[in-house]
């Protein structure tokens, strides 16, 4: 084929967005992307139904306990609506671990959520799913799911962690890294349920850090997907093929809402992780991670999209329509990229009693990034071209600690969910609670803005100067 003709054919295969990216990055040319098919035809109607008839009231704050979640969800789980709820164990602190079953089909699906106690978006979406299944029995999607699938759901795997809104269980163990040793009662309950059900499909439902970017872009990741590998080579067998197809279905459903904000998790195999091992055990598993949408402080918008993505995935399983979905819909997703820190105070002058003044930038991370609460100093100094989710221009202002005990605070390093803890009792040093004012004078008398651990939503930044 002549070179000129080959080039013309290549350009006709590329989408307008792909061509635009190539003009922005002349070297090297971007690879051809697979066009994303339109979402399911039923999606607009289900979207329109959601707010009035599917969203479950009482879960507007994402920091709920397991007891609260069950008080909201239990009225939805009536036997007359096809649900069965069984106890499958007790947590370390003797909270009940419960399994919800629904459906009569031969395609078994296991969904588990909140094995990290501070990752609650999926648990909210599952309550909405239960309402949809129970209150809309004549909906064509519900009929198809009931006939062709049996859903097994283990909501809130880590109720002790949820009680504290913390990642790990009360023993300090990450349950999602306990699939091999099974040291925790919560992990043993999940493994026993998997062995009992022997699901064809699995959904490992999580939240991820809000700061993740989609690839090397400046765009935050709202949803990340993964077909977990079953070995270190990340080989693809029939089990993974089905999971990759289902992930492609989820992307197609959510692309109209989140184009450019959907990413793919790293495929490094971890022999301790439940998603990896359930794939190894023969379950086509999809990991779904809810990141963040700026301004969606309680993840209510993401909750809706999580629900719609789950329904699309389950519908494709019930109908078999995921078969033959191009794997490139999954493979073309950018990997999760850098984690941007939360708040950068740039260009101020540190004014700490007993220390010489110093021109410095100040970086703050929050335990709850979307609400900007429980902040700690993450870095101090010349932070150069460092990027953050939000920046404050402090040029001409002094950064003055609020008088009193600085308060020790645990800091999690930005790029490592399993990082070691560091502590510092000194104000305005890494590890210290973020308690300071921005002031026009070095004594902190002429205050223009305050950060006392958490950002006041009424004054998220200093007034414009």
DANOR-V43460 format. One record per residue. D_FIRST is the distance of its C-alpha to the first C-alpha in Angstrom with 1 decimal. Layout:
D_FIRST, D_FIRST
This chain:
0.0, 3.8, 6.4, 8.5, 6.9, 6.4, 10.0, 11.3, 10.6, 12.3, 15.1, 15.9, 16.4, 18.9, 22.5, 24.5, 26.5, 23.5, 22.4, 26.0, 26.3, 23.4, 25.2, 28.3, 26.8, 24.3, 23.9, 22.3, 20.3, 21.6, 20.0, 19.0, 22.3, 23.1, 24.9, 28.6, 29.9, 33.2, 36.4, 38.5, 40.1, 43.6, 43.2, 44.5, 47.7, 48.3, 47.8, 50.4, 52.8, 52.7, 55.0, 57.8, 57.7, 55.8, 56.4, 59.4, 62.1, 63.7, 60.5, 60.0, 60.7, 58.3, 61.0, 62.8, 64.5, 63.8, 67.2, 66.3, 63.0, 64.7, 67.4, 64.7, 62.6, 65.4, 66.5, 63.0, 63.1, 65.6, 65.7, 66.0, 62.5, 61.1, 61.3, 63.0, 63.8, 64.8, 65.9, 63.9, 65.7, 67.2, 65.9, 67.6, 69.9, 70.5, 68.4, 67.2, 63.6, 62.7, 60.1, 59.3, 58.1, 56.8, 55.1, 55.4, 51.9, 50.6, 47.8, 49.6, 48.7, 50.4, 50.4, 52.3, 52.9, 54.8, 55.1, 55.1, 58.2, 56.9, 53.7, 54.9, 52.2, 51.2, 54.9, 55.3, 52.3, 53.6, 56.9, 55.0, 53.1, 56.5, 57.9, 54.9, 55.3, 59.1, 59.8, 57.0, 57.3, 56.1, 52.9, 50.0, 48.4, 51.7, 52.3, 48.9, 49.5, 53.0, 52.0, 49.0, 49.7, 52.6, 52.5, 54.3, 54.8, 56.5, 57.1, 58.3, 58.1, 59.8, 62.8, 64.7, 61.9, 61.7, 65.4, 64.8, 61.3, 60.0, 57.0, 58.9, 61.6, 65.3, 65.0, 62.4, 59.7, 56.2, 56.0, 52.3, 52.6, 55.2, 53.3, 53.9, 57.5, 58.8, 61.6, 62.0, 63.5, 60.7, 58.0, 60.0, 60.4, 56.6, 55.9, 58.6, 57.2, 53.8, 55.3, 57.4, 54.6, 51.7, 49.2, 45.8, 44.7, 46.1, 46.1, 47.2, 48.2, 48.8, 48.9, 47.3, 48.3, 48.0, 46.5, 43.2, 40.2, 36.8, 34.6, 35.0, 35.8, 39.3, 39.3, 41.8, 40.9, 42.7, 41.4, 39.9, 38.6, 38.3, 37.7, 40.0, 38.9, 41.2, 40.6, 39.8, 36.3, 35.6, 34.3, 33.3, 35.1, 36.0, 38.7, 36.5, 33.8, 36.3, 37.5, 34.0, 33.5, 36.9, 36.2, 33.1, 35.5, 37.9, 35.2, 34.2, 37.9, 38.7, 35.6, 37.3, 40.3, 38.9, 35.3, 34.7, 37.9, 36.8, 36.1, 35.8, 38.5, 37.8, 37.2, 39.5, 41.7, 45.4, 47.6, 50.4, 48.7, 49.2, 45.7, 44.3, 47.0, 46.9, 43.3, 44.4, 47.1, 44.7, 44.7, 41.5, 42.6, 41.3, 42.8, 43.3, 44.6, 46.1, 45.8, 47.2, 46.9, 48.8, 52.0, 52.0, 54.8, 55.8, 52.3, 53.2, 49.9, 48.0, 50.4, 49.3, 45.6, 46.3, 48.1, 45.3, 42.7, 45.0, 45.6, 41.8, 41.4, 44.5, 43.4, 40.0, 42.0, 44.5, 42.0, 39.4, 36.8, 35.4, 33.9, 30.1, 30.1, 26.9, 28.0, 25.9, 28.7, 30.9, 28.6, 27.3, 30.9, 31.9, 34.6, 38.1, 38.3, 41.4, 44.8, 46.3, 50.1, 52.2, 54.1, 54.0, 57.1, 56.0, 58.1, 61.6, 64.5, 65.9, 69.7, 71.2, 75.0, 75.9, 72.5, 71.4, 69.1, 65.4, 62.4, 59.9, 57.3, 58.2, 55.8, 57.1, 55.7, 57.3, 58.0, 57.1, 54.4, 54.0, 57.8, 58.1, 61.1, 62.5, 60.9, 61.0, 60.2, 57.0, 56.7, 58.6, 57.9, 55.2, 52.3, 50.0, 46.9, 47.6, 46.5, 48.5, 48.5, 51.3, 52.8, 56.2, 56.9, 60.2, 60.4, 64.1, 65.3, 67.0, 65.9, 69.3, 69.9, 72.0, 75.4, 76.2, 74.7, 71.0, 70.3, 68.1, 64.8, 62.1, 58.7, 55.4, 52.8, 49.9, 47.2, 49.1, 50.7, 52.8, 54.0, 57.5, 60.1, 61.5, 64.7, 66.4, 69.8, 69.4, 68.5, 65.2, 63.8, 61.0, 62.3, 65.1, 65.3, 63.9, 67.2, 67.4, 67.9, 66.3, 69.1, 69.9, 72.5, 72.4, 75.2, 73.3, 75.8, 73.7, 71.1, 68.0, 66.2, 67.0, 65.0, 67.5, 65.3, 63.6, 62.3, 64.5, 62.3, 64.6, 63.8, 60.4, 60.2, 62.6, 63.2, 61.0, 62.5
